[in-house]
């Protein structure tokens, strides 16, 4: 008897299958990213009347048309993220021999734009930290873990009090809760450790979440994904209204990681900074680093080739009374 081949998957069916594969066992934030990107592609397929198209007939022209449509609505960096995740989806299809080539792999990649996020300047940081110390202890703790521990927001929101060893000055993130899937001890700077010794922190049950429901410690329910970001933004706006902050453009909760990386870079080697932030390489750490606009060490450096003429000029200035 002649075997009847099953009908070919449509591009939408293939995308749905692959999304389930990628989300199965993934970290929650990674699964959310894949689900979101998959939904965006699926919505475009439906809008373009391509949802019923056989997978093998989805071409590079179709792939570029999706990205061209995205480019009308998002910036370069988000466009590149859409492209990257589409390549991941189609690579899975290729590895399972559903298709012979990845039609997204040769699409156009756009130049990366400089991030708008910036670090807090010293006066800005002082204004926010002083306000939080007086008014919002748990948002202060979240900020300090970004600033001194270089934690990612998702890592911080999974922390429980038992993860901290305040006597020895470190906290532990296990591989299941770390974005890079590696168990890591994280050094707590002494100034941060002192603030965490407050009884509001030290007297909490060990198994409770630090950042739980309603932005308070909680035994089981974590804070909403954007709750601390929203709360932090409200503080910035309130301080700006009170004229304690000026321009807040580019400042966010995650700016504290940039601020901490830039401050710690003065004391740590590039490799120590990489390890503190749990990055794969020093180049990744440098993405978060912002150097001082005025580098005091460079200003006071003595360059031997300038010694003679600078000395002559100094004497001339003295004679002129300057």
C-alpha positions in Angstrom: 0.0 0.0 0.0 1.1 3.5 -0.8 1.8 5.4 2.4 0.0 8.8 2.7 2.3 11.5 3.9 0.8 13.6 6.7 0.1 17.2 5.7 2.9 19.6 6.1 2.9 21.9 9.1 1.8 25.4 8.6 4.2 28.1 9.6 1.9 29.0 12.5 1.7 25.4 13.7 5.5 25.1 13.5 6.0 28.3 15.4 3.6 27.2 18.2 5.3 23.8 18.5 8.8 25.4 18.7 7.6 28.0 21.3 6.4 25.2 23.6 9.8 23.4 23.2 11.8 26.6 24.1 9.6 27.5 27.0 9.6 24.1 28.6 12.0 24.2 31.5 13.2 27.7 30.7 13.6 30.4 33.4 10.3 32.4 33.8 11.7 35.5 32.3 13.2 33.6 29.3 9.9 31.8 28.8 8.0 35.1 28.8 10.4 36.5 26.2 9.9 33.6 23.9 6.2 33.6 24.4 6.0 37.3 23.7 8.1 37.2 20.5 6.2 34.1 19.3 2.9 36.0 19.8 4.2 39.0 17.9 5.3 36.8 14.9 1.9 34.9 15.0 0.0 38.2 15.0 1.9 39.4 12.0 1.3 36.1 10.2 -2.4 36.5 10.8 -2.4 40.1 9.7 -0.5 39.2 6.5 -2.8 36.2 5.7 0.1 33.8 6.0 -0.9 31.8 9.1 -2.0 28.9 6.8 1.1 29.0 4.6 3.0 25.6 4.5 6.3 26.0 6.5 8.5 25.2 3.4 6.9 28.1 1.5 7.8 30.7 4.1 10.7 32.5 2.4 13.4 34.9 3.3 11.2 37.6 1.7 8.5 36.8 4.2 11.0 36.9 7.0 12.3 40.3 5.9 8.7 41.6 5.5 8.0 40.7 9.2 11.1 42.6 10.3 10.3 45.6 8.0 6.9 45.8 9.7 8.5 45.6 13.1 11.0 48.4 12.2 8.1 50.8 11.7 7.1 50.4 15.4 10.3 49.7 17.4 13.9 51.0 17.7 17.0 49.3 16.4 17.8 47.4 19.5 14.3 45.9 19.9 14.3 45.1 16.1 17.5 43.2 16.6 16.0 41.3 19.5 13.0 40.3 17.4 15.4 39.1 14.7 17.5 37.2 17.2 14.6 35.3 18.7 13.1 34.5 15.2 16.5 33.0 14.3 16.3 30.9 17.4 12.9 29.6 16.5 13.8 28.8 12.9 17.1 27.1 14.0 15.0 24.6 16.0 12.8 24.0 12.9 16.0 23.4 10.8 17.6 21.1 13.5 14.5 18.9 13.3 14.7 18.9 9.5 11.3 20.6 9.0 13.1 23.1 6.8 16.4 23.1 4.9 17.6 26.6 5.8 16.9 29.3 8.3 15.3 32.2 6.3 15.9 34.7 9.1 19.7 34.1 9.4 20.5 36.3 6.3 18.1 39.1 7.1 19.4 42.6 7.8 20.7 43.4 11.3 20.6 47.1 12.3 23.3 49.1 13.9 23.0 49.0 17.7 21.9 52.3 19.3 23.4 53.6 22.5 21.2 52.8 25.4 19.3 55.7 26.9 19.8 54.4 30.4 22.5 56.2 32.4 24.0 56.0 35.8 23.1 58.2 38.7 25.5 61.1 39.3 26.6 61.5 42.9 24.2 64.3 43.9 21.3 62.4 42.2 22.2 59.2 44.0 22.5 60.9 47.4 19.0 62.5 46.9 17.3 59.2 46.1 19.1 57.1 48.7 18.4 59.6 51.5 14.7 59.7 50.6 14.5 55.9 50.5 16.4 55.5 53.8 13.7 57.8 55.4 10.6 56.5 53.6 10.9 53.1 51.9 13.2 50.5 53.4 12.4 47.6 51.0 12.8 49.7 47.8 16.1 50.9 49.4 17.2 47.2 49.8 16.3 46.5 46.2 18.3 49.5 45.0 21.3 48.4 47.2 21.3 44.9 45.7 21.5 46.5 42.3 24.1 49.0 43.4 26.5 47.0 45.6 25.7 43.4 44.5 25.2 44.2 40.8 22.2 41.9 40.8 19.7 41.6 37.9 16.1 42.6 38.8 14.8 39.0 38.3 17.6 37.6 40.5 16.8 40.0 43.3 13.0 39.3 43.2 13.7 35.6 43.7 15.8 36.1 46.9 14.8 34.7 50.3 16.3 35.8 53.6 18.0 32.4 54.0 20.2 33.3 50.9 22.1 35.9 53.0 25.0 35.3 55.3 25.4 38.8 56.8 28.0 37.6 59.3 30.4 36.7 56.5 29.2 39.3 54.1 27.8 37.5 51.1 24.6 36.2 49.5 24.1 33.0 47.5 22.2 32.7 44.3 21.7 29.1 43.2 21.7 27.9 39.6 17.9 27.6 39.4 17.5 31.3 40.1 20.5 32.8 38.3 20.0 34.1 34.8 23.3 32.4 33.7 22.3 29.2 35.4 25.4 29.2 37.6 25.4 29.1 41.4 27.3 32.1 42.6 28.3 33.7 46.0 28.0 37.5 45.7 30.0 39.7 47.9 28.0 42.3 49.9 29.9 45.6 50.3 30.3 46.5 54.0 28.2 49.7 53.7 25.4 47.6 52.2 25.8 44.9 54.9 25.4 47.5 57.7 22.1 48.7 56.2 20.9 45.0 55.9 21.6 44.4 59.6 18.5 46.5 60.4 16.0 44.5 62.4 13.4 44.9 59.6 15.7 42.7 57.6 17.4 40.5 60.2 14.2 39.5 62.0 12.3 38.1 59.0 11.6 34.4 58.6 14.4 32.7 56.7 12.2 31.1 54.0 10.3 34.3 53.2 10.8 36.3 49.9 12.4 39.7 50.4 10.4 41.3 47.6 6.9 39.9 47.9 3.3 40.9 47.5 2.6 44.7 47.8 6.4 45.3 47.8 6.8 43.8 51.3 8.4 40.5 52.5 6.0 37.6 51.9 6.1 33.8 52.5 5.0 32.7 49.0 3.8 35.5 46.6 6.5 37.4 44.8 6.1 41.1 43.9 4.6 41.9 40.5 7.1 42.0 37.6 7.0 45.8 37.3 6.0 46.8 40.8 9.4 47.9 42.0 10.2 49.6 38.7 6.9 51.5 38.9 7.5 52.4 42.5 11.0 53.6 41.8 9.8 55.8 38.9 7.3 57.4 41.2 10.0 58.3 43.6 12.1 59.9 40.9 9.1 62.0 39.7 8.3 63.1 43.3 11.9 64.2 43.9 11.9 66.0 40.6 8.7 67.8 41.5 10.2 68.7 44.8 13.2 70.1 42.9 15.6 67.7 44.6 16.3 66.1 41.2 16.7 67.8 37.8 16.5 65.9 34.6 15.5 62.2 35.2 15.6 61.1 31.6 17.6 57.8 31.3 17.3 57.0 35.0 15.6 53.8 36.1 15.8 51.1 38.7 18.3 49.3 36.6 20.5 52.4 36.4 21.7 51.5 39.9 23.5 48.5 38.4 25.3 50.9 36.0 26.1 53.2 38.9 27.4 50.3 41.0 29.5 48.9 38.2 31.0 52.3 37.5 31.8 52.9 41.2 33.2 49.4 41.9 35.4 49.7 38.8 37.6 52.1 40.8 38.4 49.3 43.4 38.1 46.0 41.5 40.1 44.6 38.6 38.1 44.0 35.4 38.0 40.2 36.2 36.8 40.9 39.7 34.1 43.2 38.4 33.1 40.5 35.9 32.8 38.0 38.7 30.8 40.3 40.9 28.2 40.8 38.2 28.4 37.2 37.0 29.1 38.1 33.4 30.6 35.8 30.9 33.4 38.1 29.9 34.8 41.6 30.8 33.3 43.0 27.5 29.8 42.4 28.9 30.7 44.2 32.1 32.0 47.2 30.2 28.4 47.7 28.7 27.4 48.7 32.2 30.4 50.8 33.0 30.4 54.6 32.6 33.6 56.3 33.4 33.9 59.7 35.1 33.6 62.7 32.8 36.6 64.3 34.6 39.3 61.7 35.4 41.3 63.1 38.3 44.2 60.7 37.8 44.5 61.8 34.2 44.3 65.5 35.2 47.2 65.2 37.7 49.3 62.8 35.6 52.9 64.0 35.0 54.0 63.4 31.4 57.8 63.4 31.2 58.0 64.8 27.6 56.1 67.9 28.8 58.2 68.5 31.9 60.5 71.1 30.3 58.1 73.4 28.5 55.4 73.1 31.3 58.1 74.2 33.8 58.9 77.2 31.6 55.3 78.1 31.4 54.8 77.8 35.1 57.7 80.2 35.7 56.2 82.6 33.2 52.8 82.5 34.9 54.5 83.2 38.3 56.3 86.2 36.9 52.9 87.5 35.5 51.4 87.0 38.9 48.9 84.4 37.7 
